[in-house]
Amino acid sequence: MALRKLALFPATKNTCAVARFASSLADYELVELFAPSFLRLDGLDVAQVDGGPSAQFAISDFSLEKLLGCDVIYIEYDVCLSDLEVYQDIVSHAENMGKEVVLSHQLSQKLYRLTFETVPINEEMLYDIPVPVIALLPHGLYTGQFAMELALRRHFSDRGHKVAQIGSCEAASFFGFETIPSFMHSSCDAYYKTIAFNHYVREMVRTTKPDLLIIASHDPIMRYSNKVLSGLGVQPYIMCNAVRPDAAIVSLHHGTYAKDFLESVSHYCHYHLGCPAKYFNISNVFSSPDPENDSKLDYLTVESTFTLNNIRQEMEQDGIVLFTALIEGSAAHAYAMLESELEENIQTL
């Protein structure tokens, strides 16, 4: 069966993660990672955007000629590219060419204001999920978590484990695993969503019979401030109450974190979300309040090696494990520790 040729737009943390793990794509071949020409990224490696080591994959200026050579284009909203006409033009061109267009949830909402229907539930009860569960939880937006989702999947798959997974963005579908179901974006209350998500996961596990389940929240576990609400932690609360994780990895923005702070986040996850959190991915993205608008945050990406050097002295201390996901050696060590911990405590893995 011929692989379908995949294009991505624009160059974001998530689309760069797809490029980094292109060898793991299911039934797709990544041929283009497009960016607007005014960003002057043409010919540059994706490392220029996500700050990781070279991925040997170059970004291209968007062009209709290059789009002709693709079968599918995945388009994601980028907070740094807020002009919706840019996206609308690309969608229109792609549809006129007969290309399949896949949009991220956030972009779909901004372009079309979609409403999402709920799914019926047969019983108001929560079922046990009979496999080990790892939750991937961002502490803030733009922590590069999707790259970690792909790396963790590869880690366990390479060791012979069958992995079922729910990813934090729609690009997960290109790798053969599920995305957050549409009813999680509906207007129904958290009570219903918790039950529905539990039933959704139970059916997934029943039909696929995995050794391990990985679930990832898109929204952060808590608000940043009273003006930067970040979803108020509702989505991860629903997911973790519906499917009690055996372990969690929390992704933090770049920074030097005191032990007391990390312990407070760990305790928050334990008591509020019901999952133990001792693993922390320190991303290579700084966040800070916008000096001209305190309802927004500014983000700055640095090289991942800088982040690694910043945490190297404190990578393992008193039960807390720090790593940075874009540095393969750092991440692999943490994943191996997590795997060993699950094998010691859970007989099914």
C-alpha positions in Angstrom: 0.0 0.0 0.0 1.4 3.4 -1.0 2.1 5.9 1.7 0.0 9.0 1.6 2.1 12.2 1.3 1.7 14.5 4.3 2.3 18.2 4.5 2.1 20.4 7.7 1.5 24.1 8.3 2.8 26.1 10.0 6.0 25.3 11.9 5.0 24.9 15.5 6.2 22.8 18.4 3.7 20.1 17.5 4.4 20.0 13.8 8.1 20.0 14.4 7.5 17.0 16.7 5.9 15.3 13.8 8.9 16.0 11.7 11.3 14.6 14.4 9.3 11.4 14.6 8.4 11.1 10.9 9.9 7.6 10.8 7.1 6.5 13.1 4.2 7.7 11.0 1.5 5.2 10.1 0.6 5.0 6.4 2.0 8.5 5.8 5.2 10.0 4.4 6.1 13.5 5.6 7.1 15.5 2.5 6.7 19.1 3.6 6.7 21.3 6.7 5.4 24.6 5.5 5.9 28.1 7.0 4.8 31.5 5.7 7.5 33.0 3.5 7.6 36.2 5.6 9.1 34.2 8.5 12.2 33.5 6.5 12.5 29.9 7.6 12.9 28.3 4.2 15.6 25.7 4.2 16.2 25.8 7.9 16.1 22.8 10.1 13.1 22.3 12.5 15.6 22.9 15.3 15.4 26.6 14.5 11.8 26.5 15.7 11.7 23.9 18.5 15.2 24.4 19.9 16.1 20.7 19.8 19.1 19.1 18.1 19.1 18.9 14.4 16.3 16.7 13.0 17.7 16.7 9.4 14.3 18.0 8.1 14.1 21.4 6.5 11.2 23.8 6.6 9.8 25.1 3.3 8.0 28.3 2.4 4.4 27.5 1.5 3.8 27.3 -2.2 0.9 25.9 -4.3 3.4 24.0 -6.5 4.7 22.1 -3.5 1.2 21.5 -2.2 0.3 19.8 -5.4 2.7 17.0 -4.5 0.8 16.2 -1.3 -2.2 14.1 -0.5 -3.0 15.5 3.0 -2.3 18.7 4.8 -2.5 19.1 8.5 -3.0 22.8 9.6 -2.6 23.9 13.2 -3.3 27.3 14.8 -0.2 29.2 15.9 -0.6 31.9 18.4 2.2 33.8 16.7 0.2 33.7 13.4 -3.2 35.1 14.4 -4.3 36.3 10.9 -7.1 33.8 10.2 -7.1 34.7 6.5 -3.7 33.0 6.1 -5.3 29.7 7.2 -8.5 30.2 5.2 -6.5 30.8 2.0 -4.5 27.6 2.5 -7.7 25.6 3.3 -9.4 27.0 0.2 -6.4 26.2 -2.1 -6.0 22.7 -0.7 -9.7 21.9 -1.1 -9.8 23.2 -4.6 -6.9 20.9 -5.4 -8.8 18.0 -4.0 -6.5 17.5 -1.0 -7.6 16.2 2.3 -7.5 18.9 5.0 -7.1 18.1 8.7 -7.4 21.0 11.1 -6.5 21.1 14.8 -9.3 21.5 17.2 -8.3 25.1 18.1 -8.1 26.2 14.5 -11.5 24.5 13.7 -13.0 26.5 16.5 -11.5 29.8 15.3 -12.5 29.3 11.7 -15.9 27.6 12.0 -17.1 27.9 15.6 -18.0 24.2 15.7 -20.3 22.6 18.2 -19.6 19.1 19.4 -22.3 16.6 20.2 -22.1 14.4 23.3 -22.1 10.6 23.2 -24.7 8.5 25.0 -23.7 6.7 28.2 -25.5 3.5 29.3 -24.8 3.7 33.0 -23.7 6.4 35.4 -20.7 4.5 36.7 -16.9 4.4 36.3 -15.2 1.2 35.2 -11.8 0.0 36.3 -9.2 0.2 33.5 -7.2 -3.0 33.8 -3.9 -1.8 32.3 -1.2 0.5 33.6 -1.9 4.1 32.8 0.6 7.0 32.3 -0.7 10.5 32.2 1.2 13.3 30.5 0.2 16.6 32.0 1.3 20.1 31.0 1.8 22.8 33.7 1.5 25.4 31.0 0.9 25.8 27.2 3.7 25.3 24.6 5.9 23.0 26.7 6.6 20.8 23.7 4.7 17.9 25.2 3.6 16.3 21.9 7.3 15.4 21.2 7.4 13.7 24.5 4.2 11.8 23.7 5.8 10.4 20.5 9.1 9.6 22.3 7.4 7.8 25.1 5.3 5.8 22.7 8.4 4.8 20.8 10.2 3.8 24.0 7.6 1.3 25.1 6.8 0.0 21.6 10.5 -0.6 21.0 10.6 -2.8 24.1 7.8 -5.0 22.8 4.8 -3.4 24.7 1.6 -2.8 22.9 0.6 0.8 23.6 -2.9 2.4 23.4 -2.7 6.1 23.5 -4.8 9.3 23.5 -2.7 12.3 22.2 -3.0 15.9 23.0 -3.3 17.1 19.4 -5.0 16.0 16.2 -1.6 15.1 14.6 -1.6 12.0 16.7 -3.9 10.4 14.1 -1.0 10.3 11.6 0.9 8.0 14.0 -2.0 5.6 14.4 -3.3 6.5 17.8 -6.3 8.4 19.1 -6.8 12.1 19.9 -8.9 13.6 22.7 -12.5 12.7 21.7 -14.8 15.4 20.4 -17.3 15.2 23.3 -14.5 16.5 25.6 -14.9 19.8 23.7 -18.7 19.9 24.1 -20.6 22.3 26.5 -21.8 19.5 28.8 -20.7 19.5 32.4 -17.6 17.8 33.8 -19.6 15.1 35.5 -20.9 13.8 32.2 -17.6 14.2 30.4 -15.8 12.2 33.2 -18.2 9.3 32.8 -18.1 9.5 29.0 -14.3 9.5 28.9 -14.1 6.6 31.2 -16.5 4.6 29.0 -14.6 5.7 25.9 -11.2 4.5 27.3 -12.8 1.2 28.6 -14.0 0.4 25.1 -10.6 1.3 23.6 -8.8 -1.0 26.0 -11.4 -3.8 25.5 -11.0 -3.8 21.8 -7.2 -3.2 21.4 -6.0 -5.2 24.5 -2.9 -3.1 25.1 -0.2 -3.6 27.7 -0.1 0.1 28.5 -2.3 3.2 28.1 -0.9 6.7 27.7 -3.2 9.6 28.0 -2.2 13.2 27.4 -4.1 16.4 28.3 -3.8 19.4 26.0 -4.8 21.9 28.7 -2.6 22.7 31.7 -3.3 21.3 35.1 -4.0 24.7 36.7 -4.4 28.4 35.8 -1.5 30.7 35.5 -3.2 33.7 37.1 -6.7 35.2 37.5 -6.4 36.6 34.0 -4.6 33.8 32.3 -6.9 30.9 33.1 -5.5 28.2 30.8 -8.7 26.2 31.0 -8.7 26.2 34.8 -7.3 22.7 34.9 -10.7 21.2 33.9 -9.6 18.9 31.1 -6.8 17.1 33.1 -9.1 16.9 36.1 -11.7 15.1 34.0 -9.3 12.8 32.3 -7.5 11.8 35.5 -10.7 11.2 37.5 -12.1 9.1 34.7 -9.0 7.0 34.3 -6.8 6.9 37.4 -3.2 7.0 36.3 -0.5 4.9 37.9 2.2 7.5 37.1 2.3 11.0 35.6 4.9 13.2 33.8 4.4 16.9 34.3 5.8 19.3 31.6 7.1 22.6 33.0 8.4 25.7 31.2 12.1 26.4 31.4 13.2 27.6 34.8 15.2 26.8 37.9 12.7 25.2 40.3 13.2 24.8 44.0 12.5 21.4 45.5 9.5 22.8 47.5 7.9 24.0 44.3 8.3 20.6 42.6 6.9 18.9 45.7 3.9 21.2 45.7 3.1 20.3 42.1 3.5 16.6 42.9 1.2 16.9 45.9 -1.3 18.8 43.7 -1.3 16.0 41.2 -1.6 13.4 43.9 -4.5 15.0 45.9 -6.4 16.9 43.2 -5.9 14.7 40.1 -5.4 11.4 41.9 -2.1 10.5 40.2 1.5 10.3 41.5 3.8 12.7 39.8 7.5 12.5 40.3 8.8 12.9 36.7 9.1 16.5 35.4 9.9 17.4 31.8 11.6 20.8 31.8 10.9 22.3 28.4 13.1 24.7 26.5 10.4 27.4 26.5 10.4 30.4 28.8 7.1 31.9 29.7 6.5 35.4 31.2 3.6 37.9 31.5 3.2 40.2 28.5 4.3 43.6 29.9 1.6 45.4 27.9 -1.2 42.9 28.5 -1.4 41.0 31.7 -4.0 38.6 30.3 -1.4 37.2 27.9 1.9 35.4 28.2 5.0 35.7 26.1 7.0 32.7 25.1 10.7 32.3 24.2 12.3 29.2 22.9 16.0 28.4 23.7 18.3 25.6 22.7 17.4 22.4 24.5 21.1 21.9 25.5 20.8 25.1 27.5 17.9 23.6 29.4 19.7 20.3 30.0 22.8 22.1 31.4 20.5 24.1 33.6 19.0 21.0 35.3 21.9 18.6 35.1 22.9 19.0 38.7 19.4 18.3 40.0 18.1 15.6 37.6 17.5 13.1 40.4 16.9 14.2 44.0 14.7 12.9 46.8 12.3 11.0 44.6 12.0 13.8 42.0 13.3 13.1 38.4 14.0 16.0 36.0 14.7 15.6 32.3 14.3 17.5 29.1 12.3 15.7 26.4 14.1 16.9 23.3 17.5 15.5 24.5 17.2 11.8 23.7 19.6 10.6 26.4 18.0 12.7 29.1 14.5 11.5 28.2 15.4 7.9 27.6 16.9 7.6 31.1 13.7 9.0 32.7 11.5 6.7 30.6 13.5 3.7 31.6 13.1 4.6 35.3 9.4 5.0 34.8 9.2 1.6 33.0 11.1 -0.1 35.8 8.9 1.5 38.4 5.7 0.2 36.6 7.2 -3.2 36.2 7.9 -3.4 39.9 4.5 -2.2 41.0 2.1 -3.5 38.3 2.2 -7.1 37.2 0.4 -6.6 33.9 3.2 -4.6 32.2 
